[in-house]
Amino acid sequence: MAACSPRSAETPAAGASASASVPAETSAPSAPPAAAPAQAKKLSKDQAIGVLLDLPELKAWSDKIEKNSNGQSHGALIEFDATPFQHKGKTYYQFSFVENTPEAVQRWENFLIAPDGGEILIEDQISGELLSLARWRKEKQPLQRIP
């Protein structure tokens, strides 16, 4: 499968994390400092695939593809480039959701997922712009795509 269009459009990265401080006790003996919140583990490629396959849109698309084809076609997630994609200082795995028919494979959408934090971006098929998951859902209404 050929690589997709270059991703030249830039979109702001989703949410920065904030930290809260705890006031120090003044009358009690000092306790050991609270442990910093555990950093989220990096997602492996297999875990990233699981996160994407758990999206309601991909579940619905897969179900509809199988139903409409009487089980002859299936929805699938494939890695379209093993080289991690760099965007705004973050690294992303690159996957495509495809309709796998007996005759051919048809790409539906390209997804990027960050191993650090699990941020999901979707490539707009017309402009090449990278959309956040929330923006993609709002603007593209992917659940309406199902006939």
N, C-alpha and C positions, 0 to 999 in steps of 0.2 A: 504494500500500500504506500502510495506516495506521501511525502510529508506535506503538511498543510501550509497555508499561506504564512508569510512572516508575520510576527506579532510586533508591529511597530507602534501601535497606539498604546498609550500609557494611561493607567487608571490608578487612583490612589489606593494604597494598601489598606486593608481593613484593620480597624481598631488597634490602637496602641494600648498596652497594658498599663495599669496604674498600680501603685503599691500604697498600702496604708501603714502608718506608723502607730505603735502602741506606746502610750505614755509609761514612763518608768515608775515603779513603785518607790515611794520615798520612805515609808515607815517600816516596811517589812524587809527582811534580808533579801538581797538581790537573788533572783532565780536565774537559772541559766537562760540565755536568750532563746526565744522561740525559734524553732527551726524554720528556715525559709521554705515557702511552699515548694513541694517537689516539682521540678520542671517536667513538663509533659515529655514522655519518651518520643523519640523520633519514630515516625511511621515507616515501616518497611514498605516496599512496593506492594506486597500482598495485603498488608493492612490498609494501604491507600485504596486498593481495588475494592476491598470490603466496605470502606466508608462510602465510596462512590456508588457501589451496587445497592447500598442501603438508602440512597436518595429515593424519595417517593416517585419522582419523575422516571427514574431508570427502571424501578420496579414496574410501574404502570406501562411504560413503553414495552418492556420485555413481555409482560403478560399479554398485551394487545397484539404484539407481533406474532406470538405463538398461537393465540386464539384465531387471528385472522388468516393464518396459514395452515390451520389444522395441524400444528406441530411440525410443519416442514421448515419453518424459519425460526430463528432465535435471536434475541438481543444478546450482545456480547460487549465486553470491555476489552480493548486491546491497547497495548502500549505502542504508540505510533512513532516514538523516538526514544531509544534507550538513553540518550544523552540528556541529562537534566537541563531544564530550561531555566535561564536566569532572568528575573524581572524585578527591578527595583531592589536589588540586593538580596533577593530571596531565591531559593532554589525550588523548582517544582518538578514532579514527575509528570509525564505527558501521556494522556490516554485519550482514546476515541471510543465513543459508544457507537456500535455498528449494528446494522440488521444483517444477519448472516443467513442468506438464502441458499438453496441448492445451486443456483446459477451464479451468484455474485455476492460481494460484500458491499453494503451501502453505508457510508458514514452518516450519522445523524448529528453528532456534536463532538467537539473537542473539549476535554477537561484538563485542567492543571490542578494539581494538589500538592501543597507544600508538606514535606516530611516533618518540618518543624511547625507545629500548630495546626496542621490540617486545613489551612485556608484553601478554598476552592475557587478557581476562576474558570470561566467558560469563554471560549473564543467566539465572538460574533462572526457568523459565517459570511456576512456581506462586507463589513468594515474591517474585520480582523482585530477589532478592539477587544480587550480582555474585560469581561464583566464579572462583578462579584456575584455570588450565588443569589443574594437577595435582589440585586438589580436584574439579573437574568430572569428570575421568577416573575418579577413585576413587569418588565418590558416585553419579554418574549412569551410569557404564559405557556410554558412547555407542556403542561397537562392538557391544554386545549389542542395540542398537536395530534392527539390520539383520535383517529376517526371513529 
